[in-house]
Amino acid sequence: MPEHTVMEFSPNIILVGIDFIGKESVNHELIEVVKDYNPDTLAIALCEKRFETMMGRDEWSERPLLPQYKEGQTGTLIYQAFIDAINENLRIFRGIEPESHIAQLVPLTEDLDIDVELIDRDVTLTLSRMFKGMSPSEKLRMFWYFKSSMLTFSDKKKSGSIEGIDKHDDLVDGVLSSVEKFAPESAKKAKRERIEYTSKKIYELSSSGKVVAIIPYSQLQKVSSAIRKVKRRERHHRGIGGYKHLEEVSKRIYTKALRFISPAFFISLAVYLFFFSDVLNIWRAWLYWFIAVGGMAALGATLARGHPFSIIASFFLAPFMSLTLIGPGWIAGYIELKVRKPKVADIKGITSSESANAFLSNNVIKVFAVGVFANVFTWMGLFIVLPLLIRFIG
């Protein structure tokens, strides 16, 4: 693979393909390319989180977890932890620092007064959209991939999680190629979306001046072809179609419907008992519901090694929260967050845990575990109490 390849797509778009993973430094010739073209914008095929890591700032990791949790970004945190684990495993087992060498271009842009734009889609969005499109069996294998990268103390499994990634010239593409082995359609779609996203961003930037786009060498021809399609679309439809749809993560209908089952059932049962039964049966039904649902939620929080406040909250809130569209476990997890006060940086401690006890003592693991266990055990409580409640209908 050449150190870099320049493609003059148009007077305002210059594509430069390089290796984003394997090189220890950006060669002098590439710096001269940027100087010679003196663009208005240097576009780099990274997302904000990967750029911060590359620059050694990693400001995202220093943010407290609480706002992320409030905004429903728990999935985002997991995906970012996964990518951080892949990065760490590449550093430990392959001796390479993916993407860090590109940082040498940033001082150059400051000297030449060139704007820097990041043109890759957020890696957590790419993983999230891909995961949503997987079948149940593929999701289970993806969970195993996560485990092999993050939740293991075996060097062999950690090393296996990056098998072949170092042969690629792009970290995310390497991960997607690994996923392609067990979820081919979802991974291929994610790759196509990244090309579309990057191409539209480059073309959009070119409308304001000259752009030099630094992209993985393997994507050079694909991005070039995609930009041609964007140009044709603009010519025929008077617009490039945008890329906002590639930043959305929709929920499946059945996952939305599940949120309504519990409240709909109990409200229907309460109405039925009110009109066709006596007050004693209503109180008995409520008592069974409270003990089963609250007790199981508290048991889940206890097994997750939650704080006593989280356990108590699970017991008293679960019977009521299960009648709403908010999972009671997330309230318990929120309390755990308030007590533990972890930061996003604590996520990295997950992959460096050297024992099961250290892993389970991690504040981030406790927060997630309390939320998930309390929710799962709440649903178990619902299924336990269901046969008892049906008896009142008869």
Phi, psi and omega in degrees: 000131180293158181295323172199153179228130182256132177233115178275093183291318179201172179304332183256356181229113176243119180261132179235117179265128178223174175269116182278348185251307198276342186275142179276339180208155174278124186289159184300323182298323179294319177298321179294326177300313180297318179297315183297317181281335178042063185285166172285329183223134169258113181262127182243132183281066174225160171260173186299316183295318179290328178294317179298318178297317180301320183279357179078009180272311180048046183299329180300322183291338182273356180284146176293150183286334187304311179299323179297320180294316180300324183276008178070033184258029181298320178297319179301319180296319180296314181296321179293321178297324179296312179296321177299322179294319177298316178301313181295319180295323176296321180293316185285313189264344179240351177069029179235151179248092184305131169073349186294332183293338182291343179301337181294342179280338186294313177302326179298318180294327178290320180294322183267003181057050178254135177288145175250128177236138178263126192243007175264147178292147178311127185299328180289329175292318179300314181291322181294314179296321179295316181297320180299329183274358183278155173284164179305318181292323178293323178296322178297320179290328176293319176302320180294323176297316175303312183299317181295334181270324191244312193257054180213151177254006182268120177297328180297317180289321179297318178294323179294334182290342181248014181302119177090342182296323181291350177276349179269168177253012181212126184301309184294320178297324176296318177296314181297325177293325176293319179292329182300337180294330181239349177221068188300315184294316181295318181292318179296321178296318179298321178295316180297319181296321179297318178297316180298315181298309181300317182296316180293324178295317179298313182295322178296317180294328183292342179288345181253002180150187183286137182236130166254117184255119177267112184228162176301141183303321183295342182262000187303306182292322181295316179294320178300314179295321181293322178295322176300319178296320179297318179297317179295320179297318180296321182292320184271329185245001178059043177174152183269356177091345177072174180226009182297329179294339179277357179252006181260143175238102183275154177261143178291153184301319185291331178289327176290320183295326181301329182291340183264346188297309184298306180298321181297318181295310186291323178296319177297318179296318180297318178297317181298312181296326181297320184270332189238008179221183181259174184296325182299317178296324178297316180293322177296317180299316180295321180296314178301315180301312184297313183292315184292309184289312180295319180295317180292321178297317179295322177298318178299314179295326178292315179297332178278005179062042180285164176292148179308324178299320180293321180294314180297317180297321179299317182295315186276333184269328186305316180299328180273316183293333179291349176267000178247186179262015179250125179296127180300331180297328181289331175292316178297319178296323178297318178297319178299321177297317181297325182281314186279329181051052178284163173249166177300328180299333179297340178300323181294337177293340180298313185285341181263002178297133184257359178210163180297322181294318178295322179296311182289342179274351179298132184300324180293316179299320180296319180297310180295317183297317179298314180298312183290312183297318180297321178294312182298315182289333173297315178295324176298320177297322178298317180288331177290317185278341183306310180300326179293321181289326179297331179299328180290334179290322178292000000 
